[in-house]
Amino acid sequence: MSDAGRIGDNVVMQQHAPRAPLPVPDRRGLELDVAGYERLTHDVRPLLGIDLAQYRPQQVWRRVVGFATSHGCADPDELVARARAEPDLRAAFREMLTINVSEFFRDPAVWERFRTQVVDPLVASRQSVRVWSAGCSAGYEPYSIAMLFRQASPTVRVQITATDVDEKVLAVARAGRYATTLMGGVSADRRARFFTPTTGGYLVNPEIRAMVSFAQRDLLRDPMPSGFDVIACRNVVIYFTDEAKAKLYRGFANALRPHGTLLIGATESIAGAKALGLDPRSPGFYTRAAPPGGLRSGPRQNLAAR
Ligand SMILES: C[S@@+](CC[C@H](N)C(=O)[O-])C[C@H]1O[C@@H](n2cnc3c(N)ncnc32)[C@H](O)[C@@H]1O
């Protein structure tokens, strides 16, 4: 079954919490097979729409071999052949590669710093704020951001664009319905204020849903939008190549308004941030660096929900 389980007619996320590691095949199978990886890259592009050439080969190979073994396939070639014929396996394969594990207020200490260092100053100085949650998975991150802004100010207009490459998680995000087991990060106060209890779960209230629009977008392929005060891209790029990461971070720097903030994952850091146009501010937080001649906003491109 897919991870979008059903309670009556309601789609409810059932398993975006951390999972058990994949079974480990024998060590020889884990070593990168360069020709095998080239075949995999060639086959996966049309099959799943993912460009593995921009991912780190050794890490991806290990994950794919482990996934193939756990699904009874001798090797990645057999996995690809079966995934062509079996839609459920294809969906699981895609999900394994994009890794959409997430939760509300993931890494709470980071969100507390985000509230004091970013949200409070913005609502104190602005009438409207634009945020991009890039790699938003099933909506936990953009809805968490919406709740923080709404708690900080009932009146500031906040537009959160939430994008992900995976349509399946976006469908869950748009539904805004989460099983009770997935609500661990949401305090009783926030549940009461921002959710409506439903059978076996909670539905995000219209006030919060109205702040977020979801769109399908591949960070490795699609044009970069711009004009944001905040971009959150957390736990998304871990398997991207260094080159792909650098291109993306440079793009984020240009997509931020002057003094805008980029938030990355708690265990991530940006190598050579300054050269990419980002000033490190505190762990996980970067601000758009001012160029020598002063800051100019880039051309704005709106993200139409697709
Ligand atoms: C581990 S989740 C992170 C979710 C959330 N940002 C968080 O930190 O909890 C990674 C998400 O990135 C998405 N993703 C992976 N590759 C992507 C790409 N090339 N473009 C856009 N989203 C991508 C996945 O589909 C997945 O939902």
The ligand as a MOL file (V3000), in Angstrom:
LIG
                    3D

  0  0  0     0  0            999 V3000
M  V30 BEGIN CTAB
M  V30 COUNTS 27 29 0 0 0
M  V30 BEGIN ATOM
M  V30 1 C 13.5980 14.3840 3.7110 0
M  V30 2 S 12.3390 15.3080 2.9270 0 CHG=1
M  V30 3 C 12.5060 16.8410 3.7330 0
M  V30 4 C 11.1940 17.4880 4.0360 0
M  V30 5 C 11.3060 18.7620 4.8670 0
M  V30 6 N 12.0270 19.7830 4.1540 0
M  V30 7 C 11.9500 18.4610 6.2020 0
M  V30 8 O 13.0890 18.8430 6.4350 0
M  V30 9 O 11.3050 17.8220 7.0230 0 CHG=-1
M  V30 10 C 13.0450 15.6110 1.3260 0
M  V30 11 C 12.0250 16.0750 0.2910 0
M  V30 12 O 12.7500 16.6000 -0.8070 0
M  V30 13 C 12.0730 16.2240 -1.9860 0
M  V30 14 N 13.0230 16.2460 -3.0980 0
M  V30 15 C 14.0330 15.3830 -3.3540 0
M  V30 16 N 14.6500 15.7050 -4.4970 0
M  V30 17 C 14.0210 16.8160 -4.9620 0
M  V30 18 C 14.1860 17.6330 -6.1150 0
M  V30 19 N 15.1330 17.3610 -7.0130 0
M  V30 20 N 13.3590 18.6780 -6.2910 0
M  V30 21 C 12.3920 18.9580 -5.3770 0
M  V30 22 N 12.1720 18.2250 -4.2700 0
M  V30 23 C 12.9860 17.1570 -4.0710 0
M  V30 24 C 11.5540 14.8260 -1.6880 0
M  V30 25 O 10.4880 14.4520 -2.5530 0
M  V30 26 C 11.1640 14.9390 -0.2460 0
M  V30 27 O 9.8020 15.2350 -0.0850 0
M  V30 END ATOM
M  V30 BEGIN BOND
M  V30 1 1 1 2
M  V30 2 1 2 3
M  V30 3 1 2 10
M  V30 4 1 3 4
M  V30 5 1 4 5
M  V30 6 1 5 6
M  V30 7 1 5 7
M  V30 8 2 7 8
M  V30 9 1 7 9
M  V30 10 1 10 11
M  V30 11 1 11 12
M  V30 12 1 11 26
M  V30 13 1 12 13
M  V30 14 1 13 14
M  V30 15 1 13 24
M  V30 16 1 14 15
M  V30 17 1 14 23
M  V30 18 2 15 16
M  V30 19 1 16 17
M  V30 20 1 17 18
M  V30 21 2 17 23
M  V30 22 1 18 19
M  V30 23 2 18 20
M  V30 24 1 20 21
M  V30 25 2 21 22
M  V30 26 1 22 23
M  V30 27 1 24 25
M  V30 28 1 24 26
M  V30 29 1 26 27
M  V30 END BOND
M  V30 END CTAB
M  END
